[in-house]
């Protein structure tokens, strides 16, 4: 990177920090608690969703996006591929995010086929599956069928989405729109009475927007992933350049918590950051980007 783009990036970071209380970064935009690595999973080239394991600390799941196999890949923080899980009886029209949660004492994975660049899909599909225990062996190939499949529509018409997160304590999963001028938050019950449900619209969120003269405003404005922390008190979301963290008070609804200005963290300069999850101890974020091998980073988050 030459010095001119670096200075431009620093200026943008400082501008966003003024709006949102960004944590300190160095002149290169690197976070003090950053550890980068790559994932040794040749089939994972367009990492679009990310979820921490509910079975094993330091284990994560990711998947490719539109048109890819209906598979999720497990890996550890050393970047080693641990397993591949193929979800039978499903279609990957545009898998854009995943999440993990515990239900009835069992670890679950939610895979969200919610991408819709042209805002033309009347119905979206979400799959809930058991998170498998990983047997001993060298990156085994596993298979499973969904426990349940949910069809969902928005109450205000189709829209693109790449950000889904589960709040199992509440019994809802949340979605955040991508291409709206200001992202809109929605929620759907984890166990709706019918397999076809209309999401509840919760309104726009408070989030920094790109300057009017920004060359590529979508790199700042488009939210491409989100996740709740293990305590259920913090929400992290990422754009292609920033991470934002919202905190909620006891008893506060998420719809209210996201009306406050978030903390901001600069992200590494990766090709296309589309996924985020919290570590099992809530001390850091893990992010991934499209690429081969898949770039990944662990970013410490202070309280």
ChimeraX attribute file (.defattr): number of C-alpha atoms within 10 A of each C-alpha:
attribute: neighborCount
match mode: 1-to-1
recipient: residues
	/A:1	7
	/A:2	6
	/A:3	9
	/A:4	9
	/A:5	10
	/A:6	14
	/A:7	14
	/A:8	11
	/A:9	17
	/A:10	18
	/A:11	13
	/A:12	16
	/A:13	21
	/A:14	16
	/A:15	15
	/A:16	23
	/A:17	18
	/A:18	11
	/A:19	15
	/A:20	20
	/A:21	15
	/A:22	21
	/A:23	14
	/A:24	16
	/A:25	17
	/A:26	10
	/A:27	13
	/A:28	15
	/A:29	18
	/A:30	17
	/A:31	19
	/A:32	13
	/A:33	12
	/A:34	16
	/A:35	14
	/A:36	16
	/A:37	15
	/A:38	18
	/A:39	22
	/A:40	18
	/A:41	20
	/A:42	10
	/A:43	18
	/A:44	24
	/A:45	19
	/A:46	22
	/A:47	29
	/A:48	28
	/A:49	32
	/A:50	31
	/A:51	29
	/A:52	28
	/A:53	24
	/A:54	20
	/A:55	17
	/A:56	12
	/A:57	13
	/A:58	15
	/A:59	21
	/A:60	27
	/A:61	27
	/A:62	26
	/A:63	29
	/A:64	25
	/A:65	25
	/A:66	19
	/A:67	11
	/A:68	17
	/A:69	18
	/A:70	20
	/A:71	23
	/A:72	25
	/A:73	23
	/A:74	24
	/A:75	23
	/A:76	18
	/A:77	19
	/A:78	13
	/A:79	20
	/A:80	15
	/A:81	22
	/A:82	22
	/A:83	23
	/A:84	22
	/A:85	20
	/A:86	17
	/A:87	21
	/A:88	12
	/A:89	9
	/A:90	17
	/A:91	15
	/A:92	21
	/A:93	18
	/A:94	22
	/A:95	27
	/A:96	29
	/A:97	34
	/A:98	33
	/A:99	28
	/A:100	28
	/A:101	22
	/A:102	17
	/A:103	14
	/A:104	6
	/A:105	7
	/A:106	12
	/A:107	17
	/A:108	21
	/A:109	26
	/A:110	25
	/A:111	30
	/A:112	26
	/A:113	25
	/A:114	28
	/A:115	25
	/A:116	22
	/A:117	15
	/A:118	10
	/A:119	13
	/A:120	11
	/A:121	16
	/A:122	13
	/A:123	17
	/A:124	19
	/A:125	21
	/A:126	19
	/A:127	19
	/A:128	21
	/A:129	18
	/A:130	18
	/A:131	20
	/A:132	18
	/A:133	11
	/A:134	17
	/A:135	11
	/A:136	9
	/A:137	9
	/A:138	9
	/A:139	17
	/A:140	14
	/A:141	14
	/A:142	17
	/A:143	12
	/A:144	15
	/A:145	15
	/A:146	17
	/A:147	11
	/A:148	12
	/A:149	17
	/A:150	19
	/A:151	16
	/A:152	18
	/A:153	20
	/A:154	19
	/A:155	12
	/A:156	10
	/A:157	11
	/A:158	18
	/A:159	22
	/A:160	19
	/A:161	29
	/A:162	30
	/A:163	30
	/A:164	28
	/A:165	28
	/A:166	27
	/A:167	24
	/A:168	16
	/A:169	11
	/A:170	11
	/A:171	14
	/A:172	16
	/A:173	19
	/A:174	22
	/A:175	26
	/A:176	27
	/A:177	24
	/A:178	24
	/A:179	21
	/A:180	15
	/A:181	12
	/A:182	18
	/A:183	20
	/A:184	19
	/A:185	21
	/A:186	22
	/A:187	22
	/A:188	21
	/A:189	18
	/A:190	18
	/A:191	12
	/A:192	13
	/A:193	8
	/A:194	8
	/A:195	11
	/A:196	15
	/A:197	17
	/A:198	17
	/A:199	19
	/A:200	17
	/A:201	16
	/A:202	16
	/A:203	15
	/A:204	18
	/A:205	19
	/A:206	17
	/A:207	22
	/A:208	19
	/A:209	16
	/A:210	18
	/A:211	14
	/A:212	7
	/A:213	7
	/A:214	12
	/A:215	9
	/A:216	10
	/A:217	13
	/A:218	17
	/A:219	17
	/A:220	19
	/A:221	24
	/A:222	24
	/A:223	30
	/A:224	27
	/A:225	31
	/A:226	33
	/A:227	30
	/A:228	26
	/A:229	23
	/A:230	18
	/A:231	11
	/A:232	18
	/A:233	17
	/A:234	18
	/A:235	22
	/A:236	22
	/A:237	26
	/A:238	28
	/A:239	24
	/A:240	24
	/A:241	22
	/A:242	20
	/A:243	23
	/A:244	22
	/A:245	21
	/A:246	21
	/A:247	21
	/A:248	17
	/A:249	11
	/A:250	8
	/A:251	7
	/A:252	11
	/A:253	11
	/A:254	21
	/A:255	17
	/A:256	14
	/A:257	19
	/A:258	20
	/A:259	14
	/A:260	15
	/A:261	18
	/A:262	23
	/A:263	19
	/A:264	25
	/A:265	26
	/A:266	27
	/A:267	21
	/A:268	22
	/A:269	14
	/A:270	16
	/A:271	13
	/A:272	19
	/A:273	29
	/A:274	28
	/A:275	32
	/A:276	34
	/A:277	31
	/A:278	27
	/A:279	22
	/A:280	20
	/A:281	11
	/A:282	18
	/A:283	15
	/A:284	19
	/A:285	21
	/A:286	22
	/A:287	26
	/A:288	28
	/A:289	26
	/A:290	21
	/A:291	18
	/A:292	16
	/A:293	18
	/A:294	21
	/A:295	23
	/A:296	25
	/A:297	21
	/A:298	21
	/A:299	25
	/A:300	18
	/A:301	17
	/A:302	9
	/A:303	6
